[in-house]
Amino acid sequence: MTWGEHNGLLRRRLSSGGEASAAAATAAATAAPAAAAAATGYGAAEPPQCSLPGGPPVQVVGGVAAAPTAATAVANAATTRRRRNIPKAHVMLLLMLQLVKACVMALACAIGWKLQLLDLLLVPLQLLHQGVSSFAAVVFTHGRFFSSAQQQQQQQLGQQLLQQQQQVRQQQQQLRAQLQKQLRELQQQQQQQQQQQQQLLLQQAQAAK
C-alpha cells in the first residue's frame, strides 16, 4: 500500500466517523423534547408527594399538603367528646355541691333542735337546783327538826342536780363545737368545688376554641 492510498483510507474513516457522530447528536436532540414531554405528562398525571417527619406521605394538591382524613376525623371526634364530657362533669359537680349543702344544713338543723331541747331541759334542772338549795338552807337553819338521813338525801339530790346541769352544759358545748366543725368543713368543700368548677369552665373555654 502506498502513502497516498493510506491517506485516502484514513480520510474515508474520519468522514464516516463524523457522519456517525452527527447522526448520534441528531438522535439525542430529537429524543430530548420527547423525554421532557413524557416527564411533564407524568407530573401532571400523578401529584407529587411529600413525607412529614414521623408520619405517612402526604399528597400535595395545588401546592397545599392535604392531611390524612382518618387522623382529622379522630381529632375531631376527640374534641367533640371533650366538649360533651366537660358539661356533664360540670353538672355532676353542681349536683354534688347541692347534695353536700343539703346534708350539712340538715345536720345543722338537727344539732340546733338538740341544743334547744337541752336548753329547755336545763331550765327545769336549774329550777330544781334552786329549790334544793333553798331547802338545804332551810334544813341547815333548822337542822334539829330533820334527821341526818334526810339531810344526806338532800345533799345527794343537790349534787345529782349539779352533775346533770354540768352534763347538759358539756353536751351543749360539744354540739356547738360539732356544729362549728361541720360549718367549717362545708366552707372548705364549697371552696374546693368552686375551684374545680372554675377549672372546668376554663377547660370548656379552651375546648370551644
C-alpha positions as CSV (number, residue, x, y, z in Angstrom):
1,M,0.0,0.0,0.0
2,T,1.4,3.4,-1.0
3,W,1.4,6.5,1.1
4,G,-1.4,8.0,-1.0
5,E,-3.6,5.0,-0.6
6,H,-3.1,5.0,3.2
7,N,-4.1,8.7,3.5
8,G,-7.2,8.1,1.4
9,L,-8.3,5.2,3.6
10,L,-7.8,7.4,6.8
11,R,-9.8,10.2,5.3
12,R,-12.7,7.9,4.5
13,R,-12.7,6.5,8.1
14,L,-12.7,10.0,9.6
15,S,-15.6,11.1,7.3
16,S,-17.6,8.0,8.3
17,G,-16.9,8.6,12.0
18,G,-18.0,12.3,11.7
19,E,-21.2,11.2,10.0
20,A,-21.9,8.7,12.8
21,S,-21.3,11.4,15.5
22,A,-23.6,13.8,13.7
23,A,-26.3,11.2,13.4
24,A,-26.0,10.4,17.1
25,A,-26.2,14.1,18.0
26,T,-29.3,14.5,15.9
27,A,-31.0,11.5,17.5
28,A,-30.2,12.8,21.0
29,A,-31.6,16.2,20.1
30,T,-34.7,14.6,18.8
31,A,-35.1,12.4,22.0
32,A,-34.7,15.3,24.5
33,P,-38.0,17.0,23.7
34,A,-39.8,13.7,23.9
35,A,-38.3,12.9,27.3
36,A,-39.3,16.3,28.6
37,A,-42.8,15.9,27.3
38,A,-43.0,12.5,29.0
39,A,-41.8,13.9,32.3
40,T,-44.3,16.7,32.1
41,G,-47.1,14.3,31.4
42,Y,-46.1,12.1,34.4
43,G,-46.0,15.0,36.7
44,A,-49.5,16.1,35.6
45,A,-50.9,12.6,35.9
46,E,-49.6,11.9,39.4
47,P,-49.4,14.7,42.0
48,P,-46.1,14.9,43.9
49,Q,-45.8,13.5,47.4
50,C,-44.0,14.8,50.5
51,S,-43.5,13.0,53.7
52,L,-43.9,14.6,57.1
53,P,-41.5,13.8,59.8
54,G,-42.8,10.8,61.7
55,G,-45.9,10.4,59.6
56,P,-47.2,8.8,56.3
57,P,-46.6,10.5,52.9
58,V,-49.0,13.3,52.2
59,Q,-50.0,14.3,48.7
60,V,-49.6,17.9,47.5
61,V,-52.7,19.1,45.6
62,G,-52.4,22.6,44.1
63,G,-49.3,23.4,46.2
64,V,-51.2,22.6,49.6
65,A,-50.5,19.5,51.6
66,A,-53.7,17.5,52.2
67,A,-53.7,16.0,55.8
68,P,-54.9,12.3,56.1
69,T,-58.7,12.3,56.5
70,A,-58.5,9.5,59.2
71,A,-56.3,11.5,61.5
72,T,-58.5,14.6,61.1
73,A,-61.7,12.6,61.9
74,V,-60.1,11.1,65.0
75,A,-59.0,14.5,66.2
76,N,-62.5,16.0,65.6
77,A,-64.1,13.1,67.4
78,A,-61.8,13.5,70.4
79,T,-62.6,17.3,70.5
80,T,-66.3,16.6,70.4
81,R,-66.1,14.1,73.2
82,R,-64.2,16.5,75.4
83,R,-66.8,19.2,74.8
84,R,-69.5,16.8,75.7
85,N,-67.8,15.5,78.8
86,I,-67.0,18.9,80.3
87,P,-70.7,20.0,80.7
88,K,-71.5,16.6,82.2
89,A,-68.7,16.9,84.8
90,H,-69.9,20.5,85.5
91,V,-73.4,19.3,86.1
92,M,-72.3,16.5,88.3
93,L,-70.1,18.9,90.4
94,L,-73.0,21.2,90.9
95,L,-75.3,18.3,92.0
96,M,-72.6,17.1,94.4
97,L,-72.3,20.6,95.8
98,Q,-76.0,20.9,96.3
99,L,-76.2,17.5,98.0
100,V,-73.4,18.3,100.4
101,K,-75.1,21.6,101.2
102,A,-78.4,19.8,101.9
103,C,-76.7,17.2,104.1
104,V,-74.8,19.8,106.2
105,M,-77.8,22.0,106.6
106,A,-79.9,19.0,107.7
107,L,-77.3,18.1,110.3
108,A,-77.0,21.7,111.4
109,C,-80.8,21.8,111.9
110,A,-80.7,18.6,113.9
111,I,-78.0,20.0,116.1
112,G,-79.9,23.2,116.6
113,W,-83.0,21.4,117.6
114,K,-81.0,19.3,120.1
115,L,-79.4,22.4,121.5
116,Q,-82.9,23.9,122.0
117,L,-84.1,20.7,123.8
118,L,-81.0,20.8,126.0
119,D,-81.8,24.5,126.8
120,L,-85.3,23.5,127.7
121,L,-84.0,20.7,129.9
122,L,-81.5,22.9,131.6
123,V,-84.2,25.3,132.7
124,P,-86.1,22.8,135.0
125,L,-82.8,21.5,136.2
126,Q,-81.8,25.0,137.3
127,L,-85.2,25.5,139.0
128,L,-84.8,22.1,140.8
129,H,-81.3,23.0,141.9
130,Q,-82.5,26.3,143.2
131,G,-85.3,24.6,145.1
132,V,-83.0,22.0,146.6
133,S,-80.5,24.7,147.5
134,S,-83.3,26.7,149.3
135,F,-84.5,23.5,151.0
136,A,-80.9,22.7,152.1
137,A,-80.6,26.2,153.5
138,V,-83.8,25.6,155.5
139,V,-82.5,22.3,156.7
140,F,-79.2,23.8,157.7
141,T,-81.0,26.5,159.6
142,H,-83.5,24.2,161.3
143,G,-81.4,21.1,161.4
144,R,-82.8,19.8,164.6
145,F,-86.2,19.1,163.0
146,F,-84.6,16.8,160.4
147,S,-82.7,13.6,160.7
148,S,-79.2,13.1,159.4
149,A,-80.5,10.6,156.7
150,Q,-82.9,13.3,155.3
151,Q,-80.0,15.8,155.3
152,Q,-77.8,13.4,153.4
153,Q,-80.6,12.7,150.8
154,Q,-81.0,16.4,150.3
155,Q,-77.2,16.8,149.7
156,Q,-77.1,13.9,147.3
157,L,-80.1,15.3,145.4
158,G,-78.4,18.6,145.1
159,Q,-75.1,17.0,143.9
160,Q,-77.0,15.0,141.3
161,L,-78.8,18.1,140.0
162,L,-75.4,19.8,139.8
163,Q,-73.9,16.9,137.9
164,Q,-76.9,16.8,135.5
165,Q,-76.5,20.5,134.8
166,Q,-72.8,20.1,134.1
167,Q,-73.6,17.2,131.8
168,V,-76.2,19.3,129.9
169,R,-73.7,22.1,129.6
170,Q,-71.0,19.8,128.3
171,Q,-73.4,18.3,125.7
172,Q,-74.3,21.8,124.6
173,Q,-70.6,22.7,124.2
174,Q,-69.9,19.5,122.3
175,L,-72.9,20.1,120.0
176,R,-71.8,23.7,119.3
177,A,-68.3,22.5,118.6
178,Q,-69.6,19.9,116.3
179,L,-71.8,22.4,114.5
180,Q,-68.9,24.8,114.0
181,K,-66.8,21.9,112.7
182,Q,-69.5,20.9,110.2
183,L,-69.8,24.5,109.0
184,R,-66.0,24.8,108.5
185,E,-66.0,21.6,106.5
186,L,-68.9,22.9,104.4
187,Q,-67.0,26.1,103.7
188,Q,-63.8,24.1,102.7
189,Q,-65.8,21.8,100.4
190,Q,-67.5,24.8,98.8
191,Q,-64.2,26.4,98.1
192,Q,-62.7,23.2,96.6
193,Q,-65.8,22.7,94.4
194,Q,-65.7,26.3,93.3
195,Q,-62.1,25.8,92.3
196,Q,-63.0,22.7,90.4
197,Q,-65.9,24.5,88.8
198,Q,-63.5,27.3,87.6
199,Q,-61.1,24.7,86.2
200,L,-63.9,23.0,84.3
201,L,-65.1,26.4,82.9
202,L,-61.5,27.1,81.7
203,Q,-61.3,23.6,80.1
204,Q,-64.6,24.2,78.4
205,A,-63.5,27.6,77.1
206,Q,-60.2,26.1,75.8
207,A,-62.1,23.2,74.2
208,A,-64.5,25.6,72.5
209,K,-61.6,27.5,70.8
